[in-house]
Amino acid sequence: MAFPVVPNKISTTTQSSRPITVHKEWQTRRKSAPATTTTDVTTLYDHLNHTGVARVRRNSPYRGQADRTVARGDAVRVLPGVIAAAALAHDPTTLIRALWLWDPNTILTGKAALIMHGMTAPNTHHVLDFTGITSIEACSLTRHLSRPGITVHRWHIPDRFITYREHIRLTTPEVCVLILAIHGNWDWVCEALRQRLVSPGSCRAARKSLTGRYPKTQVDQALADIALNAWSIPELHMARLLRATGITGHKSNHEIHAGNRIYYLDQAFNAEKLATEIDGRTIHGTIDGYEHTMMRTAHLEQHGWKILHITPTMLRHHPHFVLDWITTHLHIRHKPTRHYTEPQLRHIMTGLDSI
């Protein structure tokens, strides 16, 4: 799905603060004069057919036409003064365009902004694929609005945390990730870390972007989990367990060299040359995935590493066993210093009492 092209009237150097409208200036003429038929006249239907969305001002000659189009169900009022073709009214790219037409100074954030920054969304395979996004979030210095599919927060975002893509104002990836982490969208956070769009350090540096927006404890909790550098939800669960029990000596997704190859291990204990790998069915359960996993393990063990393969189901159902299994391979100085019951460990995995 391609991102909607912003109207050609917008220059990359001088961006007009006024949104594009679908009406032209009134021309004085006699009532009996024929309707203008010049090629530069754009009707409401032409505009909707071309871009899927149009801005109709109160004094627009097309306002009545817009009202009738909405009444027939051919269009939907997605924002004040902005209508979209009914078939595209829930399309994320259409909503982003509508938001820009409504107020070019709004700042896109959240999942849609991450995709515009070039991130491939979870469970998709292409950039600029908005599949699965059901709502658009944005910030404005002066406006607050909530409509189906669009939420605008009245927030002040410092200029250093704002960037541009296709003339659309966006919060930086770190701000997006922090907001998503606070709201528990960890699949997106882990994917942003895996794709190196952000790092734990860069997210830490962006915490002032949310000053006054969320309680300090929520921001601290989000940053503490981002610091675990997990690339998937099961990896995050594993890292939370290791942190909570006091197991040390490990690094998440740490680069190691084995022979002439470089690997990134889910959890690498360098002193013990021990690694834990979370193997899910989606990737490792395919024929190619299974063969790749076995060859990778063989190559690492050939160079002195011990690989413990753990499935997400094992971790969810038997966290105590998994920790005991890991502990048997650790040096005394890296062994756990705190112990929990299995129900407590399950709470910790989900982010409760994890600090």
Secondary structure, DSSP 8 states (H G I E B T S, - for coil): -------TTS-SSS--SS---S--------TTS-----TT---HHHHHHHHSEEE--TT-TTHHHHHHHHHHTSEEEEETTEEEEGGGTT-HHHHHHHHHHH-TT-EEEHHHHHHHTT---TT--STT--TT---EEEEESS--EEETTEEEEE----GGGEEEETTEEEE-HHHHHHHHHHTT-HHHHHHHHHTTS--HHHHHHTGGGGTTTS-HHHHHHHHHHHTT--SSHHHHHHHHHHHHHT--SEEEEEEEEETTEEEEEEEEETTTTEEEEE--HHHHTSHHHHHHHHHHHHHHHHTT-EEEEE-HHHHHH-HHHHHHHHHTTS-GGGS-S----HHHHHHHHTTTT--
